[in-house]
């Protein structure tokens, strides 16, 4: 009797009923001839010559493939008992063979061998980690070849096999450290901190523990800093500038290269009317690589308050270049033009702003200001549309 394989990985496996008993090392094993055995056929699997005989190696190879790729097979318990009876040390042998194939770059074959070993013994943390390492190598290879879907799939397999191990062995230092470091590599700092902290609770003393302890300390500091940065921003939203300034100064002690922190500091100082200090903070943002229109808009406000109108206008023009549709920048620059009697420039900007939002109250106010100061009457919006 023959049945078709379930998937491509089992394409060279056929299920056969054997008339003769399979001799095993374990004498207590009960052979069941009524159960078809998976057999790996190295030549054309659709043309099987029973007269040539089926070797024990073919049966073992077939079972290994089924363990790896179809662990929910209805006879998987029988196949497991048979392979252990044939080769009592099979789990160890599979790991050695998997490592050898991995060293040769035969990643898929190595994964197959380790998966089979895992189905036979799920209590060995090294098997999960070795599998995760092989999936990581597949991910790197896919990344080098710019195969994004294959990369994502391999990374997900890496994460899933480690999580499977942790679900079964939740206090394993090896699995906790490996999963935490993978999460750290992927940029998931909160998850990394959780698992690496758990690792420290179970890990033996040694160099690895010392290294991870330092990493956990760093992650905790980063976590605290992120919370401080968010708290400072929240305080600014609540108009608590002094408290925000205290928080952000604390943040900047360890994060002086973070331009977002300097921006919040400048924002708080500007609202506290400490314009020159605020200007220094915003210039620091630019020196750290900030390229946001908000920075130039804030610099414009500081320049205006320190009676440098030309510089204020320059900053706003730069801000508008970076965000052409920003109504705040349009309105602020149009107001400066009006105040400097540059009515045509103001009119162009007001029309531009009205095209973006005809109901914006600041734009409406500027239309009236343009009429009273410059004597320029802009066509109303319906006239422009009708035209």
URPE-V510646 format. One record per helix or strand. SS is the DSSP state (H for helix, E for strand). FROM is the first residue (numbers start at 1). TO is the last residue. If there is no record, write none. Layout:
SS_FROM_TO ; SS_FROM_TO
This chain:
H_8_10 ; E_13_16 ; E_37_40 ; H_50_52 ; H_56_69 ; H_76_86 ; H_90_103 ; H_107_120 ; H_125_144 ; H_148_168 ; H_173_185 ; H_189_202 ; H_207_237 ; H_241_254 ; H_259_271 ; H_275_287 ; H_293_305 ; H_309_322 ; H_327_339 ; H_343_356 ; H_361_374 ; H_381_386
